[in-house]
Amino acid sequence: MLDRLKDPDMTQDQAAFPEAEGAAEPQPNAHPKLAPIAVSCGEPAGIGPELAMKCWAALGDSLPFFWIGDPNHLPHGSKHAIIDDPSEAKDVARSGLPVLAHSFEGPALAGTPRAENAAGVISSIARAVDLVVAGQASAVTTLPIHKKALMDGADFNFPGHTEFLADLTNVDRVVMMLACDSLRVVPVTIHIALSKVQDHLTPDLLVDTIRITEAALIRDFGIPAPCLAVAGLNPHAGEGGAMGRDEIDMIDPVLDRLRAEGLDIIGPMSADTMFHAEALARYDVAIAMYHDQALIPIKTLDFSGGVNITLGLPFIRTSPDHGTAFDIAGTGRADPTSTIAALRMARHLAIQRAQFDRQSYGSD
């Protein structure tokens, strides 16, 4: 059901998003006053500052966003403009990267995170959330952080962005989606050892993951009747119990329950046959049981263009699908493809959500 868009007349917001059959037509001009996207700076010793500049160079004022960070951390000679309010971002973007200045304790040393900057990284994320919740930003795009640096420097007690954002907004359950032009995937369990997957894979977790994903496909992706393909846990989806009973004992009953509620679900499917072209044409998202089962296919199909999307938050959040890349920080070699895709996806989803809410609830 996913297909790469090739219409030369479509907008950037449309081209950045893999449309599904039956999806509502996005109308970017329907919200000319949509607030700009807030971009948190990420780890200043990584490639985040370079990515911010390269995204501005590529997008200019065509896709309004502003960077929350210390302007002294930007590459030397970077064109930027300090703003006092997010509403100024579009106007100043004609001349430089809009920067909402955020204080840090120390300078950025490319490739070497500094403990004294950890608190600034964390507070830049929180500031982005405050702005989007207040309506001053339409979405949040986060640049890569280094979890160990945050733990060592500021006792950061979260596995990553996703869990921190959920805590900031008092959300009990969020879902991680990775998306590119040809595929959307959702892992049910995420950053845990493979040996612990069975213990964490519960009926409640699977139900919540599928429900949150379906709701996001309808509200944020404009797919009124999405089809979800669910992978089995074991080889060949257990092959009738010969290779494990997880499908029979847990996954099948959950899927039957959700089908009875009206959800369109395929599976449990054998994961090794879910991602060829004919299979992809049958569904809108693949629900995988663990991290690598989901991420290997999407990174194989589009390593540079994948976007991380957090579902279940009260706002749109996207991020590039890569890390801080300390090994190339400061060299000018950072590839902005995934970050540009994340910004375009954030814009598209913010427009789609606003249209859905206006049509459903009469609100903007």
N, C-alpha and C positions, 0 to 999 in steps of 0.2 A: 504493500500500500504506500510505500515511500518511493519517491522518484526525484531525481535531481532536476531542479528548475533551470530552464534554458531560455525563457522568454526575454529577449533583450530589452523589452519595454517595461519590465517590472521594476519595482523600487528595490533599494538595498534591503529594506526590512523584509520584503517578500522573498528575495533571492537568498537570504540568509537562513531561511527556514524550510525544512523538508515537508512540503504539503502532503496531506493524506487525502485519499478519495473521500469526498463528502465534507471536507474541512471548509469552514466558513472563509470567505475571501477577506483577508486583512485589508484595512483601509487606513493607512498611515496618516493621511491628511484629515481624518475624522477628529484628531486630537492635536491641533496645532499648538496648544498650550501645554502639552505633556511635558512634565518637568524633566530636566536632564538626568542622566544616570550618574550615581555616585560610585566612584572607583576608589576602593581602599588601597593604600600604597603597597601592602605586603611587606616582605622582608627587604629592607633597603640595601642589604649586602648582596642580594640576588639580582635577577634580571628585571624586576618590577619597574624600577625607574626608567630603564631603557624601553620597556614595553609600552609604558604610558606615552613616551615621546613618539615612538614609532606609530602607535595607534592614532595619535593626533595628526601626525604627518600624513597618514593614509586617509583619515576621515574628515579632518578639518571641522567645519561647523555643520557638516551634513548629518551628523549623528551627535547631538549635544551630550557631552559628559564632562565631568570635572574630577580631578585627582586630589585625594586627600592625603597630604604628605608634606615633608619638609623640602622646600624648593632647593635647598643646598644639597639634597641627595640626588638630584637629577644630573644626567650627564653634563659635563662642562660645556657651556655655550648653548644650552637648550633654550629654545624660544618658549617662554611661558609668561602667563599673566596672572597675577594674584587677584583673586576675587574675594569679596566680603560676603557674598550671598550666592547660593546656587543659581538663582535666576539670571545672573550675569554671564553664565557659562557660554551660552550660544553666541552672544555678541563678541566676547573677547576671543572666542575660538578662531576667529578669522586671522588673528595675529599671533597666537601662541597657545600652548596647552593651558587650559584653565586650571588653576591651582588654588584649592582652599587650604591655606597654610595650616599645618599641624605640627606642634612642637615635639622635638625629640631631644634626648639628652646628649647625644653625640653625633659625630659625622658617620657617614657610611663608608666602609672599607670593602670594596668589591671582593666577594668570595669569602669574607670572614665576618660572620654575624657578631655583633657586640651586645653583651648582656644589658648594657644601659639603654639600648634602643627597644628592648622587648616591650616595655610598657606602652611606648608610642605606637608600636605595631598593633597591639591589642586595642588601644583606645581609638585608633583610626577606624577599625572595623565597627566598634560600638558607635562612633560618630556617624558613620555611613548609615547604620541601622536607624539611629535617631532621626536622621534627615528623611529617610524614605517613609518612616512611620508618620512623620509630621507632614508628609505630602510635598516636601521640598525637593525630593528626588523621586523618579518614577520606578527605579530599580537599583539594585546594588550589584556591581561586578567586583569581585575580590581578586586581587593579584596574589601570587603564591606566598605562603608563609613557611617558616621552618619551625616545626613543632618543638624540636629539642631546644632551639634557641629561646623560644618563648617559655618553655618549662624551666630552663636553667636561669633565665633572666627575670622572670616575673611569675613563677609558679603557675603557669598556664595549665589548667587541669582538664583539658579537653583533647580528644584525639585529633581534632582538626576544626576547620571553619564550620562545618555542618552542625556539629554538636554545640559549638559556641553560639551560633546564630539561633538555634532552637532554644537554648537557655536564655538568651537575651530577650526573646519574645514569648517565653513561657509556653512553648509548644512541646508536647510530650513525644510526638513521633514525627519524624521527617524522613524523606526518601531521597536517595541520590539517583539522579538520572544522568546518563551520558548520551549526548545526541550529536549526530553529524547529518550530512545531507541524505544518507541512505539508510540510517539505522538509529533507533532509540533503544537503549538498554537500561534496565534497573536491576541492580543486585539486591537481594533481600537481606543478606548479611554482608557486611562491608569489610572493615579493617580488623579482622580477627584471623587467628591461625586456622588453617584448613582442618586441623584435628579437632577444633572446637565448633565447627559449623553445625554439626548435628545437634549439639546441645543448645545452640542459640536459635535454631530454626524451629520456631513454635507455630502452632496454628494461629495464634493471635497476631504474631509478627507478620505472617504471610497474608492474613486477611487485611490487616491495616495497610501493608505495602500495596496490595492490589487496589484497595479502595482509594487510597490517596493518589495513586497513579492514574486511575480512571478519572477521578475528579479533575486532576490537572489537565489531562488530555482534552476534556470537555471545556473547561473554563479558560485555560491559558493557551492551548494549542488549537482551539476552534474545531475540534473533531466531535460532532454531536453524538456519534454512536461508535466509540472506539472498540477495536478488537485487540485483546491482550493474549499473547502467546506465553505460556508458562513452561519453563524447563523442569525436567526432573532433576533430582539430586545425583542419582547413580548413573553409571553407564547404561545406555539404551533405556533410560527412564525406569531402571530396575528390571526390565524384561520379565514382567509378570511375577516378580518376587525372586527370580533366580539370582539377581545381582543386588539385592537389597529390598527392603519392604517400606522404605520411607514414602514412596509414591502411593502405595496401597493403604498404608496406615494413617498417613497425615495429609499428603498433598492432594490426592484424589477427593477425600471428603471435603476439604476446604473449597476446592474448585466447584464441586457439585453444589455446595451451599451457596456460593456466590452466583453460579448460573441460575439457581432457583430465584435469586433476587433480581435477575434480569441482565447480569453482566455477560458480555460476549467474550468467552474465554476458550482458547485452544490449549489442550495439554492435559496432563504433563507430557511434554515432548522430549525426545532424545536430543540433548544439547548439541550433539555433533551433526545434526541434520537441520538445525534451525536457521542457519545463516547463509545458505545459498540463495541465489536470486529468486528461484521459484517459491521458496519458503518465505522469504522476506515480503513477497507480494501479498501474503495472506493476512498480515497483522500490522498494527500500528506501534506496538512496543513489545520488546522481549523482556520477560521477568525471569531473571536468573537466580539461582539459589546462593551463589557466593561470588566473591569479587572477580576472580580471574575468568570464571565462566561468562561473565558479562563483558569484561573489559578487553579480553584478548580479541574477540571479533571486531569490536568497534575500533580498536587501535590498529588492527590489521587493515581495515577498510579505509581509515582516514586518520592517520597518526597525528597530523598537524592540525586538522580542522575540528576535532572533537571539542564539545562544550560540556562542562559540568553544570547541572541545574539542580537546585535544591527544591523539591516539591513539599508542600505542606506548610510552608511559611506564610505569614500574612502579607508578604511582598515577594516580588520577583528577585531571585538571586542566581547569578551565573558566575562562572569562573573559567579560565583556560584549563585545559586538561593536562597540565604538566606542573613541575615543581619550580624551585628557586634557581636551579641550574647554576650553582656556585662556580662550576668549572669554566663557564664562559662569561660570567658576570664581568662587566667593565670592558669587554672586548669589542662590543658593537655587533656581535653575531647573533643576538637573540632574535628568534623568529616570532613575529607578532600575529601569525595567522590564527592561532587558537584564541588569542585575546580579542582580536577584531571580530571573530565569529561569536565570541561570548557577548561582546557589546551589541552586535546586531541581533543576536538571539534575545538579549534582555529587552531591547527596544521593541522587538516584535511581540514578545510575550506581554509586555506592559500594555501595548496597544490592544492586543487581543483580550486581555483581562478587563481593561476599561470598557471595551465594546460589549463584552459579555455581561458585565455588571450593569451597564446602562440599559441593555435590552432586558435583562432579567429582573433588575431591582429598581430601575429608573434612576440610577445614581451614576455620577461621573467619577 
